[in-house]
Structures are given as structure tokens and as C-alpha cells.
Amino acid sequence: MDRVGGGDSFASGLIYGLMTTADAELAVNYGAAHGALAMTTPGDTTMASKKEVEAIMGGAGARVQR
């Protein structure tokens, strides 16, 4: 819907992953999933939940369930 905020969402997912797991690969996966989900909402503030991010990381489709 809107490309604004994708980088910020990636960064916040990455930082969250580093702070909670101390696993660089997992942190990058949090960042990538959160950044991708941010592209599904308008504006620069994501509405993705942790559950949605982790579902994407686990291989779920990117179809938004809202």
C-alpha cells in the first residue's frame, strides 16, 4: 500500500531481535518480516503484531489477516 517506513520497520525488527535473542540471523529475520509487513499498511507506522511478524518468519504467506 505504501512504501514509507519500511527501513524503519526493518531496523526496529532487527533491534528487537538482537535485544531479545542475541542471534544475528534471527534478528535479521525479524527485521525482514517486520519491514515487509510494514508495506501492507498506509503511512509510516506499522500495524503488524509480533504474532504476524513471527508467522511470516515461520513461512506463513504474506497475506494480511486483519
All heavy atoms as TSV, in Angstrom:
chain	resi	resn	atom	element	x	y	z
A	1	MET	N	N	0.805	-1.182	0.000
A	1	MET	CA	C	0.000	0.000	0.000
A	1	MET	C	C	0.856	1.258	0.000
A	1	MET	O	O	0.540	2.190	-0.690
A	1	MET	CB	C	-0.921	0.031	1.204
A	1	MET	CG	C	-1.958	-1.046	1.225
A	1	MET	SD	S	-3.080	-0.821	2.607
A	1	MET	CE	C	-4.372	0.065	1.777
A	2	ASP	N	N	1.895	1.261	0.827
A	2	ASP	CA	C	2.671	2.483	0.994
A	2	ASP	C	C	4.095	2.110	1.383
A	2	ASP	O	O	4.297	1.362	2.329
A	2	ASP	CB	C	2.023	3.329	2.077
A	2	ASP	CG	C	2.514	4.771	2.093
A	2	ASP	OD1	O	3.563	5.039	1.484
A	2	ASP	OD2	O	1.851	5.597	2.714
A	3	ARG	N	N	5.084	2.611	0.659
A	3	ARG	CA	C	6.475	2.224	0.898
A	3	ARG	C	C	7.128	2.960	2.053
A	3	ARG	O	O	8.196	2.569	2.503
A	3	ARG	CB	C	7.308	2.461	-0.360
A	3	ARG	CG	C	6.825	1.687	-1.537
A	3	ARG	CD	C	7.634	2.004	-2.748
A	3	ARG	NE	N	7.673	3.456	-2.956
A	3	ARG	CZ	C	8.376	4.057	-3.881
A	3	ARG	NH1	N	9.113	3.359	-4.695
A	3	ARG	NH2	N	8.362	5.357	-4.006
A	4	VAL	N	N	6.518	3.985	2.564
A	4	VAL	CA	C	7.129	4.780	3.619
A	4	VAL	C	C	7.241	3.956	4.901
A	4	VAL	O	O	6.305	3.285	5.296
A	4	VAL	CB	C	6.291	6.055	3.883
A	4	VAL	CG1	C	6.850	6.835	5.049
A	4	VAL	CG2	C	6.229	6.897	2.628
A	5	GLY	N	N	8.395	4.009	5.557
A	5	GLY	CA	C	8.557	3.346	6.847
A	5	GLY	C	C	9.142	1.953	6.795
A	5	GLY	O	O	9.353	1.345	7.835
A	6	GLY	N	N	9.405	1.437	5.618
A	6	GLY	CA	C	9.945	0.079	5.510
A	6	GLY	C	C	11.306	-0.084	6.163
A	6	GLY	O	O	11.565	-1.071	6.859
A	7	GLY	N	N	12.174	0.883	5.960
A	7	GLY	CA	C	13.508	0.819	6.552
A	7	GLY	C	C	13.466	0.942	8.063
A	7	GLY	O	O	14.169	0.226	8.782
A	8	ASP	N	N	12.629	1.840	8.546
A	8	ASP	CA	C	12.471	1.994	9.992
A	8	ASP	C	C	11.901	0.721	10.612
A	8	ASP	O	O	12.312	0.305	11.696
A	8	ASP	CB	C	11.552	3.163	10.326
A	8	ASP	CG	C	12.156	4.510	9.966
A	8	ASP	OD1	O	13.390	4.588	9.815
A	8	ASP	OD2	O	11.388	5.476	9.826
A	9	SER	N	N	10.957	0.106	9.922
A	9	SER	CA	C	10.358	-1.124	10.431
A	9	SER	C	C	11.365	-2.266	10.423
A	9	SER	O	O	11.395	-3.077	11.350
A	9	SER	CB	C	9.130	-1.499	9.605
A	9	SER	OG	O	8.134	-0.515	9.775
A	10	PHE	N	N	12.202	-2.311	9.376
A	10	PHE	CA	C	13.269	-3.310	9.365
A	10	PHE	C	C	14.192	-3.090	10.558
A	10	PHE	O	O	14.519	-4.024	11.289
A	10	PHE	CB	C	14.080	-3.264	8.065
A	10	PHE	CG	C	15.287	-4.149	8.121
A	10	PHE	CD1	C	15.175	-5.500	7.850
A	10	PHE	CD2	C	16.525	-3.651	8.490
A	10	PHE	CE1	C	16.284	-6.341	7.937
A	10	PHE	CE2	C	17.638	-4.472	8.582
A	10	PHE	CZ	C	17.511	-5.824	8.309
A	11	ALA	N	N	14.603	-1.841	10.758
A	11	ALA	CA	C	15.529	-1.533	11.854
A	11	ALA	C	C	14.935	-1.880	13.208
A	11	ALA	O	O	15.624	-2.452	14.069
A	11	ALA	CB	C	15.915	-0.052	11.809
A	12	SER	N	N	13.665	-1.579	13.412
A	12	SER	CA	C	13.062	-1.882	14.712
A	12	SER	C	C	12.936	-3.390	14.921
A	12	SER	O	O	13.151	-3.877	16.031
A	12	SER	CB	C	11.705	-1.193	14.864
A	12	SER	OG	O	10.765	-1.695	13.944
A	13	GLY	N	N	12.629	-4.129	13.869
A	13	GLY	CA	C	12.588	-5.587	13.985
A	13	GLY	C	C	13.963	-6.163	14.272
A	13	GLY	O	O	14.118	-7.082	15.086
A	14	LEU	N	N	14.975	-5.627	13.607
A	14	LEU	CA	C	16.349	-6.064	13.826
A	14	LEU	C	C	16.778	-5.795	15.271
A	14	LEU	O	O	17.317	-6.680	15.948
A	14	LEU	CB	C	17.287	-5.347	12.859
A	14	LEU	CG	C	18.778	-5.635	13.023
A	14	LEU	CD1	C	19.088	-7.048	12.575
A	14	LEU	CD2	C	19.598	-4.627	12.245
A	15	ILE	N	N	16.527	-4.596	15.745
A	15	ILE	CA	C	16.904	-4.240	17.117
A	15	ILE	C	C	16.154	-5.115	18.121
A	15	ILE	O	O	16.743	-5.615	19.085
A	15	ILE	CB	C	16.658	-2.744	17.369
A	15	ILE	CG1	C	17.650	-1.919	16.537
A	15	ILE	CG2	C	16.772	-2.408	18.853
A	15	ILE	CD1	C	17.307	-0.453	16.445
A	16	TYR	N	N	14.860	-5.328	17.883
A	16	TYR	CA	C	14.090	-6.204	18.766
A	16	TYR	C	C	14.718	-7.602	18.810
A	16	TYR	O	O	14.905	-8.172	19.879
A	16	TYR	CB	C	12.627	-6.301	18.311
A	16	TYR	CG	C	11.863	-7.345	19.076
A	16	TYR	CD1	C	11.328	-7.039	20.326
A	16	TYR	CD2	C	11.703	-8.629	18.583
A	16	TYR	CE1	C	10.652	-7.995	21.054
A	16	TYR	CE2	C	11.029	-9.596	19.304
A	16	TYR	CZ	C	10.499	-9.279	20.540
A	16	TYR	OH	O	9.840	-10.233	21.273
A	17	GLY	N	N	15.037	-8.128	17.639
A	17	GLY	CA	C	15.636	-9.457	17.576
A	17	GLY	C	C	16.969	-9.536	18.288
A	17	GLY	O	O	17.252	-10.509	18.990
A	18	LEU	N	N	17.801	-8.517	18.131
A	18	LEU	CA	C	19.103	-8.509	18.812
A	18	LEU	C	C	18.942	-8.412	20.328
A	18	LEU	O	O	19.674	-9.064	21.075
A	18	LEU	CB	C	19.959	-7.354	18.298
A	18	LEU	CG	C	20.494	-7.502	16.876
A	18	LEU	CD1	C	21.160	-6.208	16.419
A	18	LEU	CD2	C	21.460	-8.675	16.767
A	19	MET	N	N	17.987	-7.618	20.759
A	19	MET	CA	C	17.798	-7.434	22.203
A	19	MET	C	C	17.182	-8.662	22.869
A	19	MET	O	O	17.473	-8.945	24.031
A	19	MET	CB	C	16.915	-6.218	22.467
A	19	MET	CG	C	17.598	-4.907	22.138
A	19	MET	SD	S	16.529	-3.470	22.370
A	19	MET	CE	C	16.211	-3.575	24.126
A	20	THR	N	N	16.343	-9.382	22.159
A	20	THR	CA	C	15.622	-10.488	22.792
A	20	THR	C	C	16.236	-11.848	22.532
A	20	THR	O	O	15.977	-12.779	23.287
A	20	THR	CB	C	14.146	-10.516	22.349
A	20	THR	OG1	O	14.081	-10.686	20.938
A	20	THR	CG2	C	13.422	-9.242	22.767
A	21	THR	N	N	17.037	-11.974	21.467
A	21	THR	CA	C	17.564	-13.303	21.141
A	21	THR	C	C	19.078	-13.366	21.113
A	21	THR	O	O	19.632	-14.445	21.252
A	21	THR	CB	C	17.057	-13.791	19.770
A	21	THR	OG1	O	17.667	-13.009	18.731
A	21	THR	CG2	C	15.549	-13.704	19.664
A	22	ALA	N	N	19.752	-12.268	20.880
A	22	ALA	CA	C	21.216	-12.232	20.722
A	22	ALA	C	C	21.681	-13.142	19.589
A	22	ALA	O	O	22.820	-13.581	19.557
A	22	ALA	CB	C	21.923	-12.588	22.033
A	23	ASP	N	N	20.794	-13.405	18.632
A	23	ASP	CA	C	21.104	-14.242	17.465
A	23	ASP	C	C	20.981	-13.352	16.230
A	23	ASP	O	O	19.884	-12.925	15.870
A	23	ASP	CB	C	20.121	-15.403	17.398
A	23	ASP	CG	C	20.331	-16.333	16.212
A	23	ASP	OD1	O	20.820	-15.889	15.154
A	23	ASP	OD2	O	19.987	-17.522	16.342
A	24	ALA	N	N	22.105	-13.081	15.575
A	24	ALA	CA	C	22.113	-12.138	14.451
A	24	ALA	C	C	21.202	-12.586	13.303
A	24	ALA	O	O	20.479	-11.768	12.725
A	24	ALA	CB	C	23.534	-11.932	13.942
A	25	GLU	N	N	21.226	-13.863	12.973
A	25	GLU	CA	C	20.394	-14.342	11.861
A	25	GLU	C	C	18.908	-14.202	12.189
A	25	GLU	O	O	18.115	-13.747	11.356
A	25	GLU	CB	C	20.711	-15.800	11.540
A	25	GLU	CG	C	19.914	-16.341	10.366
A	25	GLU	CD	C	20.262	-17.772	10.012
A	25	GLU	OE1	O	21.154	-18.371	10.623
A	25	GLU	OE2	O	19.614	-18.298	9.089
A	26	LEU	N	N	18.532	-14.568	13.388
A	26	LEU	CA	C	17.137	-14.444	13.797
A	26	LEU	C	C	16.722	-12.974	13.839
A	26	LEU	O	O	15.617	-12.618	13.429
A	26	LEU	CB	C	16.937	-15.100	15.162
A	26	LEU	CG	C	15.511	-15.241	15.665
A	26	LEU	CD1	C	14.638	-15.997	14.673
A	26	LEU	CD2	C	15.509	-15.946	17.006
A	27	ALA	N	N	17.623	-12.118	14.280
A	27	ALA	CA	C	17.338	-10.686	14.329
A	27	ALA	C	C	17.083	-10.128	12.931
A	27	ALA	O	O	16.158	-9.339	12.732
A	27	ALA	CB	C	18.487	-9.945	15.001
A	28	VAL	N	N	17.888	-10.544	11.960
A	28	VAL	CA	C	17.680	-10.100	10.576
A	28	VAL	C	C	16.332	-10.602	10.063
A	28	VAL	O	O	15.615	-9.886	9.358
A	28	VAL	CB	C	18.833	-10.565	9.661
A	28	VAL	CG1	C	18.496	-10.348	8.194
A	28	VAL	CG2	C	20.111	-9.829	10.024
A	29	ASN	N	N	15.953	-11.813	10.439
A	29	ASN	CA	C	14.651	-12.346	10.027
A	29	ASN	C	C	13.506	-11.534	10.627
A	29	ASN	O	O	12.501	-11.291	9.957
A	29	ASN	CB	C	14.534	-13.819	10.405
A	29	ASN	CG	C	15.423	-14.695	9.568
A	29	ASN	OD1	O	15.833	-14.335	8.473
A	29	ASN	ND2	N	15.760	-15.861	10.086
A	30	TYR	N	N	13.635	-11.130	11.890
A	30	TYR	CA	C	12.628	-10.242	12.489
A	30	TYR	C	C	12.549	-8.946	11.689
A	30	TYR	O	O	11.460	-8.456	11.382
A	30	TYR	CB	C	12.974	-9.911	13.946
A	30	TYR	CG	C	12.376	-10.852	14.963
A	30	TYR	CD1	C	13.155	-11.801	15.602
A	30	TYR	CD2	C	11.030	-10.769	15.319
A	30	TYR	CE1	C	12.618	-12.658	16.549
A	30	TYR	CE2	C	10.477	-11.617	16.261
A	30	TYR	CZ	C	11.276	-12.555	16.873
A	30	TYR	OH	O	10.734	-13.398	17.811
A	31	GLY	N	N	13.701	-8.384	11.358
A	31	GLY	CA	C	13.719	-7.136	10.609
A	31	GLY	C	C	13.080	-7.262	9.244
A	31	GLY	O	O	12.267	-6.424	8.837
A	32	ALA	N	N	13.438	-8.319	8.530
A	32	ALA	CA	C	12.890	-8.515	7.183
A	32	ALA	C	C	11.380	-8.726	7.214
A	32	ALA	O	O	10.640	-8.142	6.406
A	32	ALA	CB	C	13.575	-9.696	6.511
A	33	ALA	N	N	10.918	-9.536	8.148
A	33	ALA	CA	C	9.480	-9.798	8.240
A	33	ALA	C	C	8.721	-8.545	8.640
A	33	ALA	O	O	7.676	-8.224	8.067
A	33	ALA	CB	C	9.228	-10.920	9.245
A	34	HIS	N	N	9.241	-7.808	9.599
A	34	HIS	CA	C	8.556	-6.591	10.044
A	34	HIS	C	C	8.567	-5.526	8.945
A	34	HIS	O	O	7.559	-4.852	8.709
A	34	HIS	CB	C	9.197	-6.065	11.328
A	34	HIS	CG	C	8.403	-4.986	11.981
A	34	HIS	ND1	N	8.943	-3.783	12.301
A	34	HIS	CD2	C	7.097	-4.942	12.358
A	34	HIS	CE1	C	8.010	-3.030	12.859
A	34	HIS	NE2	N	6.879	-3.707	12.899
A	35	GLY	N	N	9.695	-5.399	8.254
A	35	GLY	CA	C	9.769	-4.450	7.152
A	35	GLY	C	C	8.790	-4.785	6.038
A	35	GLY	O	O	8.145	-3.896	5.470
A	36	ALA	N	N	8.670	-6.075	5.728
A	36	ALA	CA	C	7.734	-6.497	4.679
A	36	ALA	C	C	6.294	-6.221	5.085
A	36	ALA	O	O	5.491	-5.734	4.279
A	36	ALA	CB	C	7.923	-7.979	4.375
A	37	LEU	N	N	5.964	-6.529	6.320
A	37	LEU	CA	C	4.594	-6.282	6.774
A	37	LEU	C	C	4.263	-4.798	6.831
A	37	LEU	O	O	3.104	-4.410	6.640
A	37	LEU	CB	C	4.365	-6.931	8.139
A	37	LEU	CG	C	4.165	-8.437	8.092
A	37	LEU	CD1	C	4.181	-9.026	9.493
A	37	LEU	CD2	C	2.870	-8.794	7.377
A	38	ALA	N	N	5.244	-3.965	7.070
A	38	ALA	CA	C	5.006	-2.523	7.096
A	38	ALA	C	C	4.533	-2.025	5.737
A	38	ALA	O	O	3.831	-1.012	5.653
A	38	ALA	CB	C	6.270	-1.776	7.513
A	39	MET	N	N	4.885	-2.726	4.695
A	39	MET	CA	C	4.481	-2.324	3.343
A	39	MET	C	C	3.011	-2.610	3.079
A	39	MET	O	O	2.471	-2.217	2.058
A	39	MET	CB	C	5.320	-3.052	2.284
A	39	MET	CG	C	6.816	-2.815	2.390
A	39	MET	SD	S	7.284	-1.095	2.119
A	39	MET	CE	C	7.360	-0.474	3.783
A	40	THR	N	N	2.345	-3.294	4.009
A	40	THR	CA	C	0.941	-3.646	3.802
A	40	THR	C	C	-0.021	-2.662	4.451
A	40	THR	O	O	-1.216	-2.852	4.385
A	40	THR	CB	C	0.655	-5.061	4.351
A	40	THR	OG1	O	0.775	-5.046	5.782
A	40	THR	CG2	C	1.596	-6.088	3.761
A	41	THR	N	N	0.525	-1.628	5.102
A	41	THR	CA	C	-0.335	-0.644	5.761
A	41	THR	C	C	0.022	0.757	5.273
A	41	THR	O	O	1.174	1.013	4.922
A	41	THR	CB	C	-0.169	-0.707	7.291
A	41	THR	OG1	O	1.196	-0.490	7.622
A	41	THR	CG2	C	-0.611	-2.037	7.848
A	42	PRO	N	N	-0.934	1.660	5.249
A	42	PRO	CA	C	-0.637	3.018	4.812
A	42	PRO	C	C	0.141	3.790	5.871
A	42	PRO	O	O	0.021	3.521	7.066
A	42	PRO	CB	C	-2.027	3.628	4.594
A	42	PRO	CG	C	-2.935	2.845	5.482
A	42	PRO	CD	C	-2.346	1.458	5.543
A	43	GLY	N	N	0.935	4.734	5.429
A	43	GLY	CA	C	1.670	5.592	6.350
A	43	GLY	C	C	2.988	4.995	6.799
A	43	GLY	O	O	3.428	3.965	6.304
A	44	ASP	N	N	3.597	5.659	7.766
A	44	ASP	CA	C	4.925	5.242	8.189
A	44	ASP	C	C	4.942	4.527	9.535
A	44	ASP	O	O	5.991	4.282	10.100
A	44	ASP	CB	C	5.880	6.434	8.221
A	44	ASP	CG	C	5.437	7.512	9.191
A	44	ASP	OD1	O	4.301	7.424	9.689
A	44	ASP	OD2	O	6.223	8.432	9.433
A	45	THR	N	N	3.784	4.180	10.054
A	45	THR	CA	C	3.698	3.441	11.311
A	45	THR	C	C	3.099	2.073	11.035
A	45	THR	O	O	1.993	1.970	10.518
A	45	THR	CB	C	2.817	4.190	12.333
A	45	THR	OG1	O	3.345	5.498	12.513
A	45	THR	CG2	C	2.782	3.471	13.650
A	46	THR	N	N	3.840	1.039	11.374
A	46	THR	CA	C	3.356	-0.310	11.129
A	46	THR	C	C	2.223	-0.674	12.077
A	46	THR	O	O	2.161	-0.187	13.204
A	46	THR	CB	C	4.496	-1.335	11.272
A	46	THR	OG1	O	3.960	-2.639	11.016
A	46	THR	CG2	C	5.087	-1.355	12.651
A	47	MET	N	N	1.352	-1.519	11.608
A	47	MET	CA	C	0.286	-2.054	12.447
A	47	MET	C	C	0.465	-3.554	12.641
A	47	MET	O	O	-0.436	-4.228	13.111
A	47	MET	CB	C	-1.071	-1.756	11.817
A	47	MET	CG	C	-1.435	-0.289	11.851
A	47	MET	SD	S	-3.119	-0.016	11.312
A	47	MET	CE	C	-2.832	0.586	9.662
A	48	ALA	N	N	1.620	-4.075	12.273
A	48	ALA	CA	C	1.882	-5.508	12.388
A	48	ALA	C	C	2.115	-5.885	13.846
A	48	ALA	O	O	2.786	-5.176	14.587
A	48	ALA	CB	C	3.106	-5.874	11.566
A	49	SER	N	N	1.564	-7.006	14.234
A	49	SER	CA	C	1.773	-7.504	15.590
A	49	SER	C	C	2.970	-8.463	15.615
A	49	SER	O	O	3.412	-8.951	14.568
A	49	SER	CB	C	0.523	-8.239	16.073
A	49	SER	OG	O	0.349	-9.442	15.331
A	50	LYS	N	N	3.452	-8.735	16.797
A	50	LYS	CA	C	4.546	-9.698	16.944
A	50	LYS	C	C	4.125	-11.059	16.395
A	50	LYS	O	O	4.903	-11.744	15.743
A	50	LYS	CB	C	4.944	-9.806	18.421
A	50	LYS	CG	C	6.073	-10.763	18.661
A	50	LYS	CD	C	6.408	-10.850	20.136
A	50	LYS	CE	C	7.398	-11.973	20.374
A	50	LYS	NZ	N	7.521	-12.278	21.802
A	51	LYS	N	N	2.899	-11.431	16.633
A	51	LYS	CA	C	2.370	-12.710	16.134
A	51	LYS	C	C	2.435	-12.763	14.607
A	51	LYS	O	O	2.826	-13.771	14.028
A	51	LYS	CB	C	0.933	-12.892	16.626
A	51	LYS	CG	C	0.306	-14.193	16.225
A	51	LYS	CD	C	-1.101	-14.298	16.802
A	51	LYS	CE	C	-1.778	-15.567	16.329
A	51	LYS	NZ	N	-3.134	-15.689	16.863
A	52	GLU	N	N	2.064	-11.670	13.943
A	52	GLU	CA	C	2.122	-11.619	12.481
A	52	GLU	C	C	3.560	-11.698	11.978
A	52	GLU	O	O	3.848	-12.395	11.005
A	52	GLU	CB	C	1.479	-10.338	11.958
A	52	GLU	CG	C	-0.021	-10.290	12.105
A	52	GLU	CD	C	-0.586	-8.952	11.686
A	52	GLU	OE1	O	-0.134	-7.910	12.196
A	52	GLU	OE2	O	-1.491	-8.952	10.824
A	53	VAL	N	N	4.457	-10.974	12.638
A	53	VAL	CA	C	5.869	-10.996	12.246
A	53	VAL	C	C	6.422	-12.412	12.363
A	53	VAL	O	O	7.058	-12.927	11.447
A	53	VAL	CB	C	6.697	-10.001	13.094
A	53	VAL	CG1	C	8.180	-10.182	12.851
A	53	VAL	CG2	C	6.276	-8.569	12.794
A	54	GLU	N	N	6.152	-13.063	13.484
A	54	GLU	CA	C	6.669	-14.413	13.695
A	54	GLU	C	C	6.027	-15.426	12.754
A	54	GLU	O	O	6.658	-16.410	12.379
A	54	GLU	CB	C	6.524	-14.804	15.159
A	54	GLU	CG	C	7.489	-13.999	16.023
A	54	GLU	CD	C	7.360	-14.254	17.510
A	54	GLU	OE1	O	6.320	-14.788	17.965
A	54	GLU	OE2	O	8.323	-13.904	18.234
A	55	ALA	N	N	4.789	-15.195	12.349
A	55	ALA	CA	C	4.155	-16.077	11.368
A	55	ALA	C	C	4.876	-15.982	10.024
A	55	ALA	O	O	5.127	-17.005	9.375
A	55	ALA	CB	C	2.672	-15.729	11.214
A	56	ILE	N	N	5.222	-14.762	9.608
A	56	ILE	CA	C	5.970	-14.581	8.360
A	56	ILE	C	C	7.336	-15.264	8.475
A	56	ILE	O	O	7.786	-15.936	7.553
A	56	ILE	CB	C	6.151	-13.082	8.037
A	56	ILE	CG1	C	4.797	-12.427	7.775
A	56	ILE	CG2	C	7.090	-12.873	6.851
A	56	ILE	CD1	C	4.076	-12.901	6.556
A	57	MET	N	N	7.971	-15.107	9.605
A	57	MET	CA	C	9.283	-15.738	9.817
A	57	MET	C	C	9.180	-17.262	9.744
A	57	MET	O	O	10.126	-17.922	9.322
A	57	MET	CB	C	9.838	-15.333	11.185
A	57	MET	CG	C	10.247	-13.887	11.270
A	57	MET	SD	S	10.625	-13.360	12.948
A	57	MET	CE	C	11.964	-14.463	13.371
A	58	GLY	N	N	8.034	-17.789	10.143
A	58	GLY	CA	C	7.837	-19.232	10.136
A	58	GLY	C	C	7.392	-19.796	8.804
A	58	GLY	O	O	7.136	-20.987	8.679
A	59	GLY	N	N	7.258	-18.934	7.813
A	59	GLY	CA	C	6.908	-19.408	6.482
A	59	GLY	C	C	5.470	-19.186	6.072
A	59	GLY	O	O	5.057	-19.636	5.012
A	60	ALA	N	N	4.705	-18.503	6.906
A	60	ALA	CA	C	3.326	-18.203	6.547
A	60	ALA	C	C	3.298	-17.268	5.343
A	60	ALA	O	O	4.246	-16.519	5.109
A	60	ALA	CB	C	2.587	-17.558	7.721
A	61	GLY	N	N	2.237	-17.285	4.618
A	61	GLY	CA	C	2.097	-16.387	3.492
A	61	GLY	C	C	2.024	-14.942	3.950
A	61	GLY	O	O	1.747	-14.659	5.118
A	62	ALA	N	N	2.273	-14.030	3.055
A	62	ALA	CA	C	2.289	-12.611	3.396
A	62	ALA	C	C	0.915	-11.983	3.352
A	62	ALA	O	O	0.776	-10.797	3.574
A	62	ALA	CB	C	3.237	-11.870	2.440
A	63	ARG	N	N	-0.104	-12.780	3.089
A	63	ARG	CA	C	-1.448	-12.232	3.059
A	63	ARG	C	C	-1.808	-11.743	4.453
A	63	ARG	O	O	-1.692	-12.457	5.436
A	63	ARG	CB	C	-2.432	-13.298	2.602
A	63	ARG	CG	C	-3.830	-12.780	2.425
A	63	ARG	CD	C	-4.697	-13.820	1.731
A	63	ARG	NE	N	-5.682	-13.161	0.921
A	63	ARG	CZ	C	-5.549	-12.846	-0.332
A	63	ARG	NH1	N	-4.469	-13.140	-0.989
A	63	ARG	NH2	N	-6.491	-12.236	-0.994
A	64	VAL	N	N	-2.248	-10.513	4.546
A	64	VAL	CA	C	-2.528	-9.890	5.830
A	64	VAL	C	C	-3.863	-10.419	6.360
A	64	VAL	O	O	-4.852	-10.485	5.647
A	64	VAL	CB	C	-2.592	-8.363	5.687
A	64	VAL	CG1	C	-2.946	-7.704	7.000
A	64	VAL	CG2	C	-1.260	-7.850	5.181
A	65	GLN	N	N	-3.873	-10.780	7.638
A	65	GLN	CA	C	-5.072	-11.283	8.307
A	65	GLN	C	C	-5.561	-10.235	9.290
A	65	GLN	O	O	-5.290	-10.310	10.473
A	65	GLN	CB	C	-4.743	-12.579	9.038
A	65	GLN	CG	C	-4.173	-13.676	8.182
A	65	GLN	CD	C	-5.179	-14.193	7.174
A	65	GLN	OE1	O	-6.350	-14.378	7.501
A	65	GLN	NE2	N	-4.730	-14.433	5.969
A	66	ARG	N	N	-6.266	-9.218	8.816
A	66	ARG	CA	C	-6.785	-8.175	9.721
A	66	ARG	C	C	-8.266	-8.102	9.592
A	66	ARG	O	O	-8.879	-8.305	8.651
A	66	ARG	CB	C	-6.152	-6.815	9.390
A	66	ARG	CG	C	-4.708	-6.802	9.739
A	66	ARG	CD	C	-4.175	-5.366	9.819
A	66	ARG	NE	N	-2.792	-5.422	10.215
A	66	ARG	CZ	C	-1.763	-5.454	9.349
A	66	ARG	NH1	N	-1.979	-5.370	8.067
A	66	ARG	NH2	N	-0.555	-5.536	9.800
